[in-house]
Amino acid sequence: MSSDVFRKHRAGAHPDFFRAEAAGLAWLADAGMPVAGVRDVGVDHIDLERLTEAAPTAAAAREFGARLARMHAAGAAGFGCAPDGFDGQLFIGKRPMSSTVHASWGEFYVVERVEPFLRIAVDAGSVTAAQLPDVERACARVAAGEFDDGAPPARLHGDLWNGNVLWTAAGVVLIDSAAHGGHRETDLAMLALFGCPRLDEIVAAYDATCPLRAGWRERVPMHQLHPLAVHAAGYGAGYGRALHRAALATLALGEKS
């Protein structure tokens, strides 16, 4: 294999596992976001261009923030939809993820992005019986549309934590998408969850390109319910506690609204 190719291999992978990744990257690239180039896709592998990482810079952060805003603004067919032209199974990490479309964001977010992983986390013991009622109450408020704002579906990366944001000499390049239609604040909340470098500069450039709605910072914990539920499903009680804290913050937000 050529030295400029990076192969991801998984024996016995679902037939759509790598196809979904390739489709997501193509969808984001169509909206002007630099992504790792796909060289080949098979049932058990995906070949990507090999990238050389560099130190994060202010200029790269600002360019990424502006591009991310424009990518989100490119839109999606619906809340929960798969990338255009892809009709297979979606994934986040190794876990299957729904592509069922809902008319409203809150219902989609809870039914398709929080509850399926919450159930796994409860069964695994990562979310306790004492924590669960608070998480369920927060979910009920979100699903009821209490925080819906009328914004159209955004084109999301879907797994936008720091490890999937590669800084290169040419700027930020995204990898490992779980792309779907959702709310743009969810991508931003995931960037904050694990500490993306130069986040303040990214957000400032984003806001200058497509202004964020007032109160977005207070809504970050609500938009972290999804990634925290995914992590609680697979990585233990520490994430269950973080999910519970995010649920309590969501409930407090509801009391202010």
C-alpha positions in Angstrom: 0.0 0.0 0.0 1.2 3.5 -0.8 2.8 5.5 2.1 0.3 8.3 1.4 -2.7 6.1 2.3 -4.0 5.4 5.8 -6.1 2.2 6.0 -8.8 1.6 8.6 -9.7 -2.1 8.8 -12.3 -3.9 10.7 -12.9 -7.6 10.1 -16.6 -8.6 10.1 -17.8 -5.0 9.9 -21.4 -4.3 9.0 -21.6 -3.9 5.2 -22.5 -0.2 5.6 -19.9 0.7 8.3 -17.3 2.1 6.0 -19.7 3.2 3.3 -21.5 5.4 5.9 -18.2 7.1 6.8 -17.3 7.7 3.2 -20.8 9.1 2.4 -20.6 11.4 5.4 -17.2 12.8 4.5 -18.4 13.4 0.9 -21.5 15.2 2.2 -19.4 17.5 4.4 -17.0 18.1 1.6 -19.8 19.1 -0.7 -20.5 21.9 1.8 -16.9 23.2 1.6 -15.4 21.5 4.6 -11.9 20.0 4.2 -12.1 16.3 5.0 -9.7 13.3 4.7 -9.9 12.2 1.1 -11.3 8.7 0.5 -9.2 6.6 -1.8 -11.1 3.3 -1.6 -14.0 1.7 0.4 -14.6 -2.0 0.9 -16.7 -4.1 3.2 -13.9 -4.4 5.8 -11.9 -1.2 5.2 -11.7 2.4 4.1 -8.5 3.9 2.6 -8.0 7.6 3.4 -5.3 10.1 2.4 -2.6 10.2 5.1 -2.5 13.5 6.9 0.5 15.2 8.6 -0.6 17.0 11.7 0.7 20.4 12.7 0.3 22.8 15.6 -3.1 24.6 15.9 -2.9 28.2 14.8 -5.2 31.2 15.2 -5.6 31.6 11.5 -6.5 27.9 11.1 -9.0 28.1 13.9 -10.7 31.2 12.4 -10.9 29.5 9.0 -12.3 26.4 10.5 -15.0 28.3 12.5 -16.1 30.1 9.3 -16.2 26.9 7.3 -18.1 25.0 10.0 -20.7 27.7 10.0 -21.1 27.5 6.3 -21.2 23.7 6.4 -24.0 23.8 8.9 -25.9 26.3 6.9 -25.7 24.1 3.8 -28.5 22.2 5.5 -30.0 18.7 5.5 -33.2 17.1 4.3 -34.5 16.6 7.8 -33.7 16.1 11.5 -32.1 12.7 11.6 -31.5 12.2 7.9 -28.6 10.4 6.5 -26.2 12.2 4.0 -27.7 12.8 0.6 -27.7 9.7 -1.5 -26.9 7.3 1.3 -29.7 4.8 2.3 -27.7 2.4 4.5 -27.1 2.1 8.3 -25.5 5.1 10.1 -23.0 4.7 12.9 -21.4 6.7 15.7 -18.2 5.1 16.6 -19.0 1.4 16.3 -22.6 1.7 17.4 -25.6 1.8 15.0 -27.3 5.2 14.8 -30.8 5.8 13.4 -31.6 7.8 10.3 -35.3 8.1 11.0 -36.4 11.6 10.2 -38.6 13.8 12.5 -40.4 17.0 11.8 -39.1 18.7 15.0 -35.6 18.8 16.5 -36.4 18.0 20.1 -38.4 14.9 19.3 -35.6 13.7 17.0 -32.8 14.4 19.4 -34.3 12.5 22.3 -35.9 9.6 20.4 -33.1 8.9 18.0 -29.9 10.3 19.6 -30.3 10.1 23.4 -32.8 7.4 24.5 -31.3 4.5 22.4 -27.9 5.0 24.1 -29.4 5.8 27.5 -31.1 2.4 27.5 -27.7 0.7 26.8 -26.1 2.8 29.5 -28.7 1.8 32.1 -28.4 -1.9 31.2 -24.6 -1.6 31.6 -25.0 0.0 35.0 -23.4 3.3 33.9 -26.6 5.3 34.7 -28.0 4.5 38.1 -31.6 4.1 39.2 -31.2 7.4 41.2 -29.9 9.3 38.2 -32.3 8.0 35.6 -35.4 10.0 36.6 -33.6 13.3 36.2 -32.3 12.2 32.8 -35.7 11.1 31.7 -37.3 14.4 32.9 -34.8 16.4 30.9 -35.4 14.2 27.9 -39.2 14.7 28.2 -38.8 18.5 28.1 -36.6 18.4 25.1 -38.8 15.9 23.2 -41.9 18.0 24.0 -40.3 20.9 21.9 -39.6 23.2 24.8 -36.3 24.2 23.3 -37.2 24.0 19.6 -36.3 27.3 17.9 -37.6 26.9 14.4 -34.1 26.6 12.9 -33.9 24.3 9.8 -31.9 21.1 10.0 -28.1 21.7 9.9 -25.5 19.5 8.1 -23.6 18.0 11.1 -20.4 16.2 11.4 -22.1 14.3 14.2 -19.0 13.2 16.2 -17.1 16.5 16.3 -14.8 15.9 19.3 -11.2 17.0 19.3 -9.8 13.7 18.1 -11.7 14.1 14.8 -10.4 17.6 14.2 -6.9 17.3 12.6 -4.8 20.4 12.4 -2.5 20.4 9.4 -0.2 22.9 7.7 -3.1 23.6 5.3 -5.7 24.1 8.1 -8.2 21.9 9.9 -9.3 18.6 8.2 -12.1 16.5 9.6 -12.2 12.7 9.9 -14.5 10.0 11.2 -17.9 11.7 10.7 -21.2 10.4 11.9 -22.9 12.9 9.6 -26.7 13.5 9.7 -29.2 16.4 9.9 -29.5 18.0 13.3 -29.0 21.2 15.3 -25.8 23.1 14.7 -25.3 23.7 18.4 -24.8 20.0 18.9 -21.6 20.0 16.9 -20.4 23.0 18.8 -21.2 21.4 22.1 -19.3 18.3 21.2 -16.3 20.5 20.3 -16.4 21.8 23.8 -16.9 18.5 25.5 -13.3 17.2 25.2 -11.5 20.5 24.9 -10.8 21.5 21.3 -7.7 23.7 21.0 -8.4 27.4 20.2 -12.1 26.9 20.7 -12.8 30.5 21.5 -11.3 31.6 18.2 -13.3 28.9 16.3 -16.5 30.0 17.9 -15.8 33.7 17.3 -15.3 33.1 13.6 -18.4 30.9 13.5 -20.5 33.5 15.2 -19.2 36.2 12.8 -20.1 34.1 9.8 -23.5 32.7 11.0 -24.5 34.4 14.3 -25.5 32.1 17.1 -28.8 32.5 18.9 -28.7 34.2 22.3 -28.2 31.8 25.2 -26.3 29.2 23.2 -23.7 28.8 25.9 -26.3 27.9 28.5 -27.7 25.2 26.1 -24.4 23.4 25.7 -25.2 20.8 28.4 -28.5 20.0 26.6 -26.6 19.4 23.3 -24.1 17.2 25.2 -26.8 14.8 26.3 -26.3 12.8 23.0 -22.5 12.3 23.1 -22.6 11.7 26.9 -25.2 9.0 26.5 -23.1 7.4 23.7 -20.1 7.4 26.0 -22.0 6.2 29.0 -23.2 3.3 26.9 -19.7 2.1 26.4 -17.2 3.8 28.8 -18.6 3.5 32.3 -20.1 5.3 35.2 -18.0 8.5 34.9 -19.9 9.3 31.8 -23.1 8.4 33.5 -22.4 11.0 36.1 -21.6 13.6 33.5 -24.8 12.7 31.7 -26.7 13.2 34.9 -25.1 16.6 35.4 -26.0 17.6 31.9 -29.6 16.6 32.5 -29.7 18.7 35.7 -28.4 21.7 33.7 -31.0 21.1 31.1 -33.8 21.0 33.7 -32.5 24.2 35.2 -32.5 25.7 31.7 -36.1 24.7 31.3 -37.0 26.4 34.6 -35.5 29.7 33.2 -37.4 29.6 29.9 
